[in-house]
């Protein structure tokens, strides 16, 4: 239920925060005010539209009001009290005339009368109204801002053409500098995580220099070919300073564990973990998992050709509805598809310690303890086009239900690094485009999940982290979780495609495979004599190193088929990356291909 003075923070279509100034008695419409506005313009909006924005995840109600002016009256200087009283005298009669004061035409007439009555200018009254609406519609909102001078500890909003902070020490020749707005800070976070993932020892200067070379150069992606095109070496662009990079590295708390704070400070979250659980949500772990997907607004490059863009990644996330723990994740490409979403569910049953190790992140088993399937899967309705719950029900007694929304606490952590879009949206070019590959992006997503699961305090659970709530629920309310062999879950939930048995191997997506069964039963000789035939295989679109031959006579057996020597160029690649490979690359000698893949593996760390 929305109330007067509630603050709604929007993330889509653009970030902004609005205050609800007034709601009609019949609950049909409301007037809202953008708290960052430089004018006193008020917007009328249907109340149903506000509720729809909240349900869609485009807006959320802020739990705390950072603009509210609550002060001890005894501590206010007499001068401040006089200024407040004068300002309140001028606008008290105006703000009482609701909803007329919110209509532009009536507001202009009322303010004209007030200027004549109180002998003040129009801009003065508009400034008072703006502060009154921004800060909670109380007389204290009209207190002077002298105490805010300096703004110690607060993040100032940047303005176009205006440089925050002190001038550069090098003088006018160095230029005014660059404001570290939210997009620049996203770049800092991504560059830090990317450098930490590829280097055994973290260096702030090294991360800064690599960031300038990767993200602060002019580049574009040709929309027709998808090729990454860099500008000429002489092209110059404004870059942040090492001091700015260092400042925000210490300011932001959700950095990778390799990056220590220069001056360690007590963590609010760590303190919250010592408190006993008081307010607990209903339910139990595993009663329901919620499957959702978002698209990250960043263009990835191929692991085989770093000048070839392969598209914006889709992040499929499975969350436990009780603890809000992220239990599974999968990074896909292309359009949102139910078979790809099932790979995120398969990841729920995976050994997370081994999974993280494959991406270069060493963790303890208790840091990500989810290796289970739930009783019920709640899937976002946008992902259920063409779905079938037969496999889930028949193999794992797992019911699947389409819902409009579910837990999305994890989004805030991921959004600090990448703008998030709806699954079928494409977004716009950004500074991060054309640098990271699928492995590097996945590693950053894993870092975000580990931070969220282990350090993010949940307001709805008395400040407990998702992992602490999960552990408590498993111990005290367990029974909803199911454990199955990891390979059985994964192989049975993979997408299935028709492959062709030929004299050269089992062909799928321009790759050739072989397996022990095909060799023992002399499939390739038979195909040379009698012609090719079709077989069904299960595969992971993000990594085509191994596919699994399905046996109709033994449905629980999955025969692993590995890349043949003539397809070693496709090692560690996705179907999308393989589709962008030049045909001639598959003809490279096997030894040269092995050398290439080893060099690339050492490059990405």
LINQUI-V694913 format. One record per backbone hydrogen bond with DSSP energy under -1.0 kcal/mol. NH is the residue of the N-H (numbers start at 1). CO is the residue of the C=O. Records with the same first field share a line. If there is no record, write none. Layout:
# LINQUI-V694913
NH = CO / CO
This chain:
# LINQUI-V694913
5 = 20
6 = 3
8 = 18
9 = 60
10 = 16
11 = 58
12 = 58
16 = 10
18 = 8
19 = 33
20 = 6
21 = 31
22 = 31
24 = 29
27 = 24
30 = 45
31 = 22
32 = 43
33 = 19
35 = 17
37 = 34
43 = 32
45 = 30
47 = 28
50 = 46
51 = 47
52 = 48
53 = 49
54 = 50
55 = 51
56 = 52
57 = 54
58 = 53
59 = 53
60 = 9
62 = 7
75 = 72
76 = 73
81 = 77
82 = 78
83 = 79
84 = 80
85 = 81
86 = 82
87 = 83
88 = 84
89 = 85
90 = 86
91 = 87
92 = 88
95 = 91
97 = 94
98 = 96
101 = 97
102 = 99
103 = 100
107 = 103
108 = 104
109 = 105
110 = 106
111 = 107
112 = 108
113 = 109
114 = 110
115 = 111
116 = 112
117 = 113
118 = 114
119 = 115
125 = 121
126 = 122
127 = 123
128 = 124
129 = 125
130 = 126
131 = 127
132 = 128
133 = 129
134 = 130
135 = 131
137 = 132
141 = 138
142 = 139
143 = 140
148 = 145
149 = 146
154 = 151
162 = 159
171 = 168
174 = 171
175 = 172
181 = 179
185 = 181
186 = 182
187 = 183
188 = 184
189 = 185
190 = 186
191 = 187
192 = 188
193 = 189
194 = 190
195 = 191
196 = 192
197 = 193
198 = 194
207 = 203
208 = 204
209 = 205
210 = 206
211 = 207
212 = 208
213 = 209
214 = 210
215 = 211
220 = 229
222 = 227
226 = 222
228 = 307
229 = 220
231 = 218
235 = 232
245 = 241
246 = 242
247 = 243
248 = 244
249 = 245
250 = 246
251 = 247
252 = 248
259 = 256
271 = 267
272 = 268
273 = 269
274 = 271
275 = 272
287 = 284
289 = 376
290 = 319
291 = 378
292 = 317
294 = 315
295 = 421
296 = 313
297 = 419
298 = 296
300 = 311
301 = 436
302 = 308
308 = 305
309 = 226
310 = 300
314 = 332
315 = 294
316 = 330
317 = 292
318 = 328
319 = 290
320 = 325
321 = 288
324 = 320
327 = 318
328 = 318
330 = 316
332 = 314
341 = 337
342 = 338
345 = 341
346 = 342
347 = 343
349 = 346
350 = 347
355 = 351
356 = 352
357 = 353
358 = 354
360 = 357
361 = 356
367 = 364
373 = 482
375 = 286
377 = 399
378 = 289
379 = 401
380 = 291
381 = 403
383 = 380
384 = 381
387 = 384
393 = 389
394 = 390
395 = 391
396 = 392
397 = 393
398 = 392
399 = 375
401 = 377
403 = 379
411 = 408
414 = 410
415 = 411
417 = 414
418 = 414
421 = 295
425 = 422
433 = 430
434 = 299
441 = 437
442 = 438
443 = 439
444 = 440
445 = 441
446 = 442
447 = 443
448 = 444
449 = 445
450 = 446
451 = 447
452 = 448
453 = 449
454 = 450
455 = 451
456 = 452
458 = 464
461 = 458
463 = 458
464 = 461
467 = 453
469 = 465
470 = 466
471 = 467
472 = 468
473 = 469
474 = 470
475 = 471
476 = 472
477 = 473
482 = 373
489 = 485
490 = 486
491 = 487
492 = 488
493 = 489
497 = 537
499 = 535
500 = 507
501 = 533
502 = 505
506 = 513
507 = 500
508 = 511
511 = 508
513 = 506
514 = 562
519 = 515
520 = 516
521 = 517
522 = 519
523 = 518
526 = 522
527 = 523
528 = 524
529 = 525
530 = 526
531 = 527
533 = 501
535 = 499
537 = 497
538 = 548
539 = 495
543 = 540
544 = 573
547 = 561
548 = 538
549 = 559
550 = 536
557 = 554
559 = 549
561 = 547
562 = 514
563 = 545
564 = 512
567 = 564
568 = 565
570 = 567
571 = 568
573 = 570
575 = 541
578 = 574
579 = 575
581 = 578
585 = 582
586 = 583
587 = 584
588 = 585
593 = 589
594 = 590
595 = 591
596 = 592
597 = 593
598 = 594
599 = 595
600 = 596
601 = 597
602 = 598
603 = 599
604 = 600
